[in-house]
Amino acid sequence: MTKTDKQLAHDLRELIVVLYRQMQKHISNEEQLSVAAQNIMYQLTQKDELLPSELCTLLNISSQYISQVFNQLESLDYIVRKPSASDGRKTLVSLTAKGKLKVQQSRKEREEWLAGLLAERLSSTDKEVIKKALGLLNTLIEPSVSSINS
């Protein structure tokens, strides 16, 4: 690992954090959903249903905290909890139709905001450079995580 690698990693991390925070500001969040709640909903779009323990592991959050977040999401009718068919002692969590719609709306708002920035601030050549960079950045993603282009 070179000094250049470390600097590039630092700069990329900083950019991702700032971009993420700006995106968060440009979505409607009347319910004041926490980042954890939004991440839970996103994970539930990747798989139809998950065990709470799987979500805790995926998101690196405690079972006590996830229970609080589930209560909020359930009260908003964004998720539903039901016993597992294979093991009634376990509970599966899934998005409701309303929860799926909320995730779709949030994604659309973020993408429209970002598309507006790209259109306003970048030339066609700049956009091509970013498109090529996305291909390279996808190689950094762990194999278990789906590609951003899919």
N, CA and C atoms as an extended XYZ file, in Angstrom:
450
Properties=species:S:1:pos:R:3:atomname:S:1:resname:S:1:resid:I:1 pbc="F F F"
N         0.852       -1.176        0.000 N   MET     1
C         0.000        0.000        0.000 CA  MET     1
C         0.901        1.242        0.000 C   MET     1
N         0.659        2.096       -0.955 N   THR     2
C         1.482        3.300       -1.084 CA  THR     2
C         0.813        4.494       -0.407 C   THR     2
N         1.578        5.555       -0.292 N   LYS     3
C         1.044        6.808        0.247 CA  LYS     3
C        -0.092        7.312       -0.644 C   LYS     3
N         0.053        7.131       -1.946 N   THR     4
C        -0.995        7.530       -2.897 CA  THR     4
C        -2.278        6.739       -2.651 C   THR     4
N        -2.141        5.429       -2.388 N   ASP     5
C        -3.316        4.599       -2.089 CA  ASP     5
C        -4.045        5.127       -0.859 C   ASP     5
N        -3.278        5.458        0.168 N   LYS     6
C        -3.879        5.956        1.409 CA  LYS     6
C        -4.575        7.295        1.187 C   LYS     6
N        -3.954        8.178        0.428 N   GLN     7
C        -4.559        9.484        0.163 CA  GLN     7
C        -5.820        9.330       -0.674 C   GLN     7
N        -5.763        8.457       -1.674 N   LEU     8
C        -6.929        8.211       -2.520 CA  LEU     8
C        -8.074        7.628       -1.701 C   LEU     8
N        -7.749        6.697       -0.813 N   ALA     9
C        -8.766        6.103        0.058 CA  ALA     9
C        -9.393        7.168        0.947 C   ALA     9
N        -8.567        8.034        1.503 N   HIS    10
C        -9.065        9.123        2.351 CA  HIS    10
C        -9.997       10.040        1.557 C   HIS    10
N        -9.547       10.467        0.388 N   ASP    11
C       -10.342       11.383       -0.437 CA  ASP    11
C       -11.660       10.747       -0.872 C   ASP    11
N       -11.617        9.477       -1.246 N   LEU    12
C       -12.826        8.774       -1.680 CA  LEU    12
C       -13.811        8.633       -0.529 C   LEU    12
N       -13.306        8.272        0.648 N   ARG    13
C       -14.177        8.146        1.818 CA  ARG    13
C       -14.833        9.477        2.158 C   ARG    13
N       -14.042       10.541        2.137 N   GLU    14
C       -14.580       11.879        2.417 CA  GLU    14
C       -15.674       12.249        1.417 C   GLU    14
N       -15.429       11.987        0.156 N   LEU    15
C       -16.408       12.303       -0.886 CA  LEU    15
C       -17.699       11.522       -0.683 C   LEU    15
N       -17.568       10.237       -0.382 N   ILE    16
C       -18.751        9.394       -0.172 CA  ILE    16
C       -19.563        9.902        1.010 C   ILE    16
N       -18.900       10.256        2.099 N   VAL    17
C       -19.594       10.751        3.295 CA  VAL    17
C       -20.343       12.046        2.984 C   VAL    17
N       -19.674       12.987        2.335 N   VAL    18
C       -20.300       14.277        2.018 CA  VAL    18
C       -21.469       14.080        1.054 C   VAL    18
N       -21.262       13.276        0.033 N   LEU    19
C       -22.322       13.027       -0.948 CA  LEU    19
C       -23.523       12.358       -0.287 C   LEU    19
N       -23.260       11.390        0.585 N   TYR    20
C       -24.334       10.705        1.298 CA  TYR    20
C       -25.124       11.687        2.164 C   TYR    20
N       -24.417       12.538        2.892 N   ARG    21
C       -25.099       13.514        3.762 CA  ARG    21
C       -25.940       14.494        2.949 C   ARG    21
N       -25.412       14.925        1.813 N   GLN    22
C       -26.177       15.836        0.963 CA  GLN    22
C       -27.420       15.143        0.416 C   GLN    22
N       -27.272       13.888        0.036 N   MET    23
C       -28.432       13.140       -0.461 CA  MET    23
C       -29.499       13.014        0.613 C   MET    23
N       -29.075       12.756        1.843 N   GLN    24
C       -30.017       12.617        2.947 CA  GLN    24
C       -30.841       13.889        3.138 C   GLN    24
N       -30.225       15.041        2.891 N   LYS    25
C       -30.923       16.314        3.049 CA  LYS    25
C       -31.962       16.540        1.956 C   LYS    25
N       -31.828       15.839        0.851 N   HIS    26
C       -32.687       16.090       -0.297 CA  HIS    26
C       -33.760       15.027       -0.499 C   HIS    26
N       -34.109       14.325        0.566 N   ILE    27
C       -35.225       13.394        0.480 CA  ILE    27
C       -36.233       13.782        1.548 C   ILE    27
N       -37.486       13.504        1.270 N   SER    28
C       -38.503       13.805        2.270 CA  SER    28
C       -38.392       12.765        3.382 C   SER    28
N       -38.430       13.234        4.601 N   ASN    29
C       -38.297       12.347        5.754 CA  ASN    29
C       -39.182       12.874        6.874 C   ASN    29
N       -40.460       13.019        6.552 N   GLU    30
C       -41.407       13.554        7.539 CA  GLU    30
C       -41.447       12.684        8.787 C   GLU    30
N       -41.244       11.390        8.599 N   GLU    31
C       -41.316       10.455        9.722 CA  GLU    31
C       -40.061       10.502       10.579 C   GLU    31
N       -39.051       11.238       10.121 N   GLN    32
C       -37.759       11.332       10.802 CA  GLN    32
C       -37.152        9.951       11.031 C   GLN    32
N       -37.122        9.165        9.952 N   LEU    33
C       -36.516        7.841       10.030 CA  LEU    33
C       -35.012        7.972       10.221 C   LEU    33
N       -34.494        7.183       11.127 N   SER    34
C       -33.051        7.175       11.358 CA  SER    34
C       -32.350        6.519       10.170 C   SER    34
N       -31.055        6.712       10.108 N   VAL    35
C       -30.261        6.056        9.066 CA  VAL    35
C       -30.410        4.543        9.205 C   VAL    35
N       -30.440        4.049       10.441 N   ALA    36
C       -30.607        2.607       10.668 CA  ALA    36
C       -31.937        2.121       10.100 C   ALA    36
N       -33.006        2.881       10.320 N   ALA    37
C       -34.316        2.492        9.792 CA  ALA    37
C       -34.299        2.459        8.271 C   ALA    37
N       -33.683        3.463        7.671 N   GLN    38
C       -33.586        3.495        6.212 CA  GLN    38
C       -32.755        2.324        5.696 C   GLN    38
N       -31.677        2.003        6.409 N   ASN    39
C       -30.832        0.879        5.997 CA  ASN    39
C       -31.553       -0.458        6.138 C   ASN    39
N       -32.343       -0.601        7.182 N   ILE    40
C       -33.139       -1.820        7.357 CA  ILE    40
C       -34.096       -1.970        6.182 C   ILE    40
N       -34.769       -0.894        5.837 N   MET    41
C       -35.721       -0.955        4.724 CA  MET    41
C       -35.009       -1.284        3.421 C   MET    41
N       -33.837       -0.706        3.218 N   TYR    42
C       -33.070       -1.009        2.006 CA  TYR    42
C       -32.700       -2.490        1.968 C   TYR    42
N       -32.211       -3.027        3.091 N   GLN    43
C       -31.837       -4.446        3.130 CA  GLN    43
C       -33.033       -5.338        2.833 C   GLN    43
N       -34.202       -4.929        3.287 N   LEU    44
C       -35.406       -5.728        3.045 CA  LEU    44
C       -35.875       -5.644        1.593 C   LEU    44
N       -35.354       -4.692        0.832 N   THR    45
C       -35.652       -4.688       -0.609 CA  THR    45
C       -34.740       -5.667       -1.337 C   THR    45
N       -33.610       -5.993       -0.729 N   GLN    46
C       -32.658       -6.918       -1.345 CA  GLN    46
C       -33.095       -8.371       -1.165 C   GLN    46
N       -33.719       -8.654       -0.044 N   LYS    47
C       -34.258       -9.988        0.247 CA  LYS    47
C       -35.676       -9.771        0.749 C   LYS    47
N       -36.566      -10.655        0.376 N   ASP    48
C       -37.970      -10.462        0.750 CA  ASP    48
C       -38.194      -10.449        2.255 C   ASP    48
N       -37.501      -11.329        2.957 N   GLU    49
C       -37.653      -11.369        4.409 CA  GLU    49
C       -36.334      -11.781        5.042 C   GLU    49
N       -36.105      -11.232        6.217 N   LEU    50
C       -34.873      -11.513        6.951 CA  LEU    50
C       -35.191      -11.701        8.428 C   LEU    50
N       -34.335      -12.445        9.082 N   LEU    51
C       -34.414      -12.561       10.536 CA  LEU    51
C       -33.828      -11.295       11.161 C   LEU    51
N       -34.328      -10.873       12.299 N   PRO    52
C       -33.724       -9.722       12.973 CA  PRO    52
C       -32.221       -9.903       13.191 C   PRO    52
N       -31.806      -11.114       13.540 N   SER    53
C       -30.376      -11.365       13.767 CA  SER    53
C       -29.563      -11.157       12.491 C   SER    53
N       -30.142      -11.491       11.335 N   GLU    54
C       -29.447      -11.265       10.064 CA  GLU    54
C       -29.277       -9.768        9.809 C   GLU    54
N       -30.323       -9.005       10.101 N   LEU    55
C       -30.235       -7.553        9.929 CA  LEU    55
C       -29.219       -6.952       10.895 C   LEU    55
N       -29.197       -7.438       12.124 N   CYS    56
C       -28.211       -6.952       13.105 CA  CYS    56
C       -26.798       -7.173       12.584 C   CYS    56
N       -26.552       -8.347       12.037 N   THR    57
C       -25.224       -8.665       11.516 CA  THR    57
C       -24.903       -7.812       10.299 C   THR    57
N       -25.842       -7.723        9.363 N   LEU    58
C       -25.618       -6.942        8.142 CA  LEU    58
C       -25.323       -5.479        8.441 C   LEU    58
N       -26.030       -4.923        9.420 N   LEU    59
C       -25.943       -3.487        9.693 CA  LEU    59
C       -25.091       -3.155       10.916 C   LEU    59
N       -24.601       -4.186       11.585 N   ASN    60
C       -23.751       -3.996       12.756 CA  ASN    60
C       -24.448       -3.152       13.828 C   ASN    60
N       -25.674       -3.562       14.156 N   ILE    61
C       -26.424       -2.880       15.214 CA  ILE    61
C       -26.922       -3.914       16.223 C   ILE    61
N       -27.191       -3.464       17.431 N   SER    62
C       -27.586       -4.377       18.505 CA  SER    62
C       -29.038       -4.818       18.350 C   SER    62
N       -29.347       -5.956       18.955 N   SER    63
C       -30.716       -6.475       18.897 CA  SER    63
C       -31.681       -5.560       19.658 C   SER    63
N       -31.203       -4.917       20.726 N   GLN    64
C       -32.064       -3.996       21.470 CA  GLN    64
C       -32.442       -2.796       20.598 C   GLN    64
N       -31.455       -2.253       19.901 N   TYR    65
C       -31.717       -1.082       19.066 CA  TYR    65
C       -32.601       -1.445       17.877 C   TYR    65
N       -32.337       -2.590       17.266 N   ILE    66
C       -33.127       -2.962       16.093 CA  ILE    66
C       -34.588       -3.177       16.481 C   ILE    66
N       -34.819       -3.647       17.694 N   SER    67
C       -36.186       -3.832       18.172 CA  SER    67
C       -36.917       -2.492       18.245 C   SER    67
N       -36.236       -1.458       18.720 N   GLN    68
C       -36.826       -0.112       18.769 CA  GLN    68
C       -37.144        0.396       17.363 C   GLN    68
N       -36.209        0.161       16.442 N   VAL    69
C       -36.409        0.614       15.061 CA  VAL    69
C       -37.571       -0.149       14.432 C   VAL    69
N       -37.651       -1.462       14.694 N   PHE    70
C       -38.769       -2.257       14.178 CA  PHE    70
C       -40.098       -1.694       14.675 C   PHE    70
N       -40.156       -1.317       15.958 N   ASN    71
C       -41.397       -0.767       16.505 CA  ASN    71
C       -41.815        0.492       15.754 C   ASN    71
N       -40.853        1.366       15.462 N   GLN    72
C       -41.164        2.583       14.709 CA  GLN    72
C       -41.647        2.234       13.303 C   GLN    72
N       -40.918        1.359       12.614 N   LEU    73
C       -41.280        1.006       11.239 CA  LEU    73
C       -42.624        0.286       11.185 C   LEU    73
N       -42.895       -0.524       12.203 N   GLU    74
C       -44.172       -1.232       12.264 CA  GLU    74
C       -45.320       -0.253       12.507 C   GLU    74
N       -45.093        0.735       13.365 N   SER    75
C       -46.144        1.722       13.652 CA  SER    75
C       -46.476        2.563       12.414 C   SER    75
N       -45.515        2.695       11.511 N   LEU    76
C       -45.731        3.429       10.256 CA  LEU    76
C       -46.254        2.519        9.149 C   LEU    76
N       -46.429        1.244        9.470 N   ASP    77
C       -46.875        0.229        8.509 CA  ASP    77
C       -45.881        0.053        7.363 C   ASP    77
N       -44.587        0.144        7.675 N   TYR    78
C       -43.536       -0.061        6.672 CA  TYR    78
C       -43.004       -1.486        6.690 C   TYR    78
N       -43.100       -2.151        7.850 N   ILE    79
C       -42.656       -3.542        7.944 CA  ILE    79
C       -43.723       -4.373        8.631 C   ILE    79
N       -43.588       -5.676        8.479 N   VAL    80
C       -44.442       -6.619        9.188 CA  VAL    80
C       -43.539       -7.733        9.717 C   VAL    80
N       -43.861       -8.197       10.920 N   ARG    81
C       -43.135       -9.320       11.510 CA  ARG    81
C       -44.082      -10.510       11.559 C   ARG    81
N       -43.547      -11.678       11.179 N   LYS    82
C       -44.372      -12.886       11.214 CA  LYS    82
C       -43.504      -14.079       11.588 C   LYS    82
N       -44.117      -15.109       12.183 N   PRO    83
C       -43.349      -16.300       12.549 CA  PRO    83
C       -42.817      -17.008       11.300 C   PRO    83
N       -41.639      -17.586       11.433 N   SER    84
C       -41.043      -18.357       10.348 CA  SER    84
C       -41.854      -19.634       10.139 C   SER    84
N       -42.090      -19.999        8.884 N   ALA    85
C       -42.830      -21.223        8.574 CA  ALA    85
C       -42.023      -22.459        8.977 C   ALA    85
N       -40.701      -22.376        8.858 N   SER    86
C       -39.857      -23.532        9.166 CA  SER    86
C       -39.545      -23.661       10.658 C   SER    86
N       -39.584      -22.546       11.383 N   ASP    87
C       -39.284      -22.555       12.815 CA  ASP    87
C       -40.091      -21.443       13.475 C   ASP    87
N       -41.230      -21.812       14.038 N   GLY    88
C       -42.155      -20.849       14.623 CA  GLY    88
C       -41.574      -20.007       15.743 C   GLY    88
N       -40.424      -20.421       16.284 N   ARG    89
C       -39.780      -19.636       17.342 CA  ARG    89
C       -39.095      -18.400       16.774 C   ARG    89
N       -38.819      -18.428       15.467 N   LYS    90
C       -38.116      -17.320       14.824 CA  LYS    90
C       -39.115      -16.398       14.142 C   LYS    90
N       -38.757      -15.120       14.098 N   THR    91
C       -39.600      -14.110       13.472 CA  THR    91
C       -38.913      -13.588       12.223 C   THR    91
N       -39.661      -13.508       11.145 N   LEU    92
C       -39.155      -12.933        9.903 CA  LEU    92
C       -39.713      -11.527        9.739 C   LEU    92
N       -38.910      -10.660        9.191 N   VAL    93
C       -39.303       -9.265        8.969 CA  VAL    93
C       -39.329       -9.028        7.468 C   VAL    93
N       -40.372       -8.346        6.997 N   SER    94
C       -40.452       -8.003        5.573 CA  SER    94
C       -41.108       -6.632        5.424 C   SER    94
N       -40.916       -6.052        4.252 N   LEU    95
C       -41.540       -4.760        3.956 CA  LEU    95
C       -42.999       -4.960        3.580 C   LEU    95
N       -43.822       -4.019        3.969 N   THR    96
C       -45.202       -3.986        3.498 CA  THR    96
C       -45.211       -3.268        2.146 C   THR    96
N       -46.345       -3.254        1.494 N   ALA    97
C       -46.462       -2.515        0.227 CA  ALA    97
C       -46.148       -1.038        0.455 C   ALA    97
N       -46.620       -0.500        1.580 N   LYS    98
C       -46.345        0.902        1.912 CA  LYS    98
C       -44.848        1.125        2.130 C   LYS    98
N       -44.178        0.174        2.772 N   GLY    99
C       -42.738        0.267        2.991 CA  GLY    99
C       -41.965        0.218        1.687 C   GLY    99
N       -42.377       -0.671        0.789 N   LYS   100
C       -41.722       -0.761       -0.526 CA  LYS   100
C       -41.887        0.543       -1.293 C   LYS   100
N       -43.077        1.123       -1.217 N   LEU   101
C       -43.336        2.394       -1.894 CA  LEU   101
C       -42.458        3.504       -1.320 C   LEU   101
N       -42.299        3.533        0.000 N   LYS   102
C       -41.449        4.543        0.646 CA  LYS   102
C       -40.009        4.425        0.157 C   LYS   102
N       -39.488        3.202        0.063 N   VAL   103
C       -38.121        2.995       -0.418 CA  VAL   103
C       -38.005        3.464       -1.864 C   VAL   103
N       -38.983        3.108       -2.687 N   GLN   104
C       -38.962        3.532       -4.096 CA  GLN   104
C       -38.991        5.051       -4.215 C   GLN   104
N       -39.826        5.700       -3.413 N   GLN   105
C       -39.912        7.160       -3.455 CA  GLN   105
C       -38.594        7.804       -3.022 C   GLN   105
N       -37.989        7.270       -1.969 N   SER   106
C       -36.711        7.812       -1.486 CA  SER   106
C       -35.624        7.658       -2.540 C   SER   106
N       -35.581        6.491       -3.164 N   ARG   107
C       -34.589        6.268       -4.227 CA  ARG   107
C       -34.806        7.238       -5.376 C   ARG   107
N       -36.061        7.405       -5.759 N   LYS   108
C       -36.376        8.302       -6.878 CA  LYS   108
C       -35.947        9.727       -6.550 C   LYS   108
N       -36.231       10.189       -5.338 N   GLU   109
C       -35.840       11.541       -4.925 CA  GLU   109
C       -34.327       11.711       -4.961 C   GLU   109
N       -33.602       10.725       -4.441 N   ARG   110
C       -32.135       10.800       -4.439 CA  ARG   110
C       -31.583       10.812       -5.861 C   ARG   110
N       -32.113        9.914       -6.697 N   GLU   111
C       -31.617        9.820       -8.070 CA  GLU   111
C       -31.935       11.080       -8.867 C   GLU   111
N       -33.121       11.652       -8.656 N   GLU   112
C       -33.472       12.893       -9.354 CA  GLU   112
C       -32.568       14.036       -8.901 C   GLU   112
N       -32.301       14.107       -7.609 N   TRP   113
C       -31.409       15.141       -7.099 CA  TRP   113
C       -30.020       14.990       -7.706 C   TRP   113
N       -29.501       13.773       -7.695 N   LEU   114
C       -28.161       13.524       -8.225 CA  LEU   114
C       -28.111       13.735       -9.737 C   LEU   114
N       -29.135       13.302      -10.449 N   ALA   115
C       -29.189       13.516      -11.901 CA  ALA   115
C       -29.198       15.008      -12.218 C   ALA   115
N       -29.900       15.782      -11.403 N   GLY   116
C       -29.911       17.232      -11.587 CA  GLY   116
C       -28.527       17.835      -11.419 C   GLY   116
N       -27.802       17.372      -10.406 N   LEU   117
C       -26.431       17.849      -10.205 CA  LEU   117
C       -25.540       17.486      -11.386 C   LEU   117
N       -25.646       16.246      -11.840 N   LEU   118
C       -24.830       15.803      -12.971 CA  LEU   118
C       -25.123       16.644      -14.208 C   LEU   118
N       -26.402       16.879      -14.469 N   ALA   119
C       -26.795       17.651      -15.652 CA  ALA   119
C       -26.330       19.100      -15.556 C   ALA   119
N       -26.418       19.650      -14.356 N   GLU   120
C       -26.103       21.065      -14.144 CA  GLU   120
C       -24.602       21.351      -14.105 C   GLU   120
N       -23.836       20.438      -13.523 N   ARG   121
C       -22.443       20.761      -13.221 CA  ARG   121
C       -21.391       20.047      -14.065 C   ARG   121
N       -21.787       19.011      -14.804 N   LEU   122
C       -20.778       18.232      -15.525 CA  LEU   122
C       -21.002       18.238      -17.031 C   LEU   122
N       -19.899       18.223      -17.744 N   SER   123
C       -19.960       18.123      -19.208 CA  SER   123
C       -20.173       16.659      -19.596 C   SER   123
N       -20.450       16.430      -20.859 N   SER   124
C       -20.604       15.061      -21.359 CA  SER   124
C       -19.327       14.260      -21.139 C   SER   124
N       -18.197       14.909      -21.344 N   THR   125
C       -16.905       14.246      -21.139 CA  THR   125
C       -16.726       13.856      -19.673 C   THR   125
N       -17.079       14.767      -18.767 N   ASP   126
C       -16.988       14.477      -17.330 CA  ASP   126
C       -17.865       13.277      -16.962 C   ASP   126
N       -19.058       13.236      -17.536 N   LYS   127
C       -19.982       12.133      -17.238 CA  LYS   127
C       -19.422       10.803      -17.727 C   LYS   127
N       -18.738       10.809      -18.858 N   GLU   128
C       -18.106        9.586      -19.367 CA  GLU   128
C       -16.997        9.121      -18.424 C   GLU   128
N       -16.245       10.072      -17.891 N   VAL   129
C       -15.181        9.733      -16.937 CA  VAL   129
C       -15.792        9.079      -15.695 C   VAL   129
N       -16.883        9.650      -15.201 N   ILE   130
C       -17.551        9.086      -14.023 CA  ILE   130
C       -18.085        7.693      -14.332 C   ILE   130
N       -18.647        7.521      -15.513 N   LYS   131
C       -19.173        6.210      -15.906 CA  LYS   131
C       -18.061        5.159      -15.884 C   LYS   131
N       -16.890        5.510      -16.394 N   LYS   132
C       -15.752        4.580      -16.377 CA  LYS   132
C       -15.279        4.338      -14.947 C   LYS   132
N       -15.262        5.393      -14.145 N   ALA   133
C       -14.828        5.254      -12.750 CA  ALA   133
C       -15.774        4.340      -11.970 C   ALA   133
N       -17.067        4.398      -12.271 N   LEU   134
C       -18.024        3.522      -11.590 CA  LEU   134
C       -17.686        2.058      -11.832 C   LEU   134
N       -17.277        1.748      -13.051 N   GLY   135
C       -16.861        0.379      -13.352 CA  GLY   135
C       -15.695       -0.049      -12.481 C   GLY   135
N       -14.731        0.833      -12.319 N   LEU   136
C       -13.579        0.535      -11.460 CA  LEU   136
C       -13.990        0.427       -9.993 C   LEU   136
N       -14.829        1.342       -9.547 N   LEU   137
C       -15.262        1.332       -8.148 CA  LEU   137
C       -16.058        0.076       -7.818 C   LEU   137
N       -16.785       -0.444       -8.794 N   ASN   138
C       -17.536       -1.683       -8.564 CA  ASN   138
C       -16.623       -2.842       -8.202 C   ASN   138
N       -15.373       -2.813       -8.644 N   THR   139
C       -14.445       -3.895       -8.305 CA  THR   139
C       -14.051       -3.855       -6.832 C   THR   139
N       -14.303       -2.746       -6.152 N   LEU   140
C       -13.988       -2.620       -4.728 CA  LEU   140
C       -15.072       -3.214       -3.836 C   LEU   140
N       -16.248       -3.413       -4.405 N   ILE   141
C       -17.385       -3.896       -3.621 CA  ILE   141
C       -17.222       -5.381       -3.344 C   ILE   141
N       -17.516       -5.766       -2.107 N   GLU   142
C       -17.444       -7.175       -1.729 CA  GLU   142
C       -18.396       -7.982       -2.600 C   GLU   142
N       -18.012       -9.211       -2.958 N   PRO   143
C       -18.854      -10.034       -3.834 CA  PRO   143
C       -20.264      -10.251       -3.301 C   PRO   143
N       -20.457      -10.235       -1.986 N   SER   144
C       -21.780      -10.470       -1.407 CA  SER   144
C       -22.714       -9.278       -1.567 C   SER   144
N       -22.154       -8.130       -1.932 N   VAL   145
C       -22.956       -6.925       -2.101 CA  VAL   145
C       -23.277       -6.773       -3.574 C   VAL   145
N       -24.537       -6.498       -3.873 N   SER   146
C       -24.911       -6.378       -5.277 CA  SER   146
C       -24.290       -5.137       -5.898 C   SER   146
N       -24.023       -5.213       -7.174 N   SER   147
C       -23.413       -4.121       -7.928 CA  SER   147
C       -24.345       -2.925       -7.984 C   SER   147
N       -23.772       -1.727       -7.990 N   ILE   148
C       -24.596       -0.526       -8.086 CA  ILE   148
C       -25.191       -0.373       -9.470 C   ILE   148
N       -24.684       -1.113      -10.426 N   ASN   149
C       -25.231       -1.027      -11.778 CA  ASN   149
C       -26.349       -2.024      -12.013 C   ASN   149
N       -26.667       -2.856      -11.027 N   SER   150
C       -27.726       -3.844      -11.238 CA  SER   150
C       -29.045       -3.351      -10.715 C   SER   150
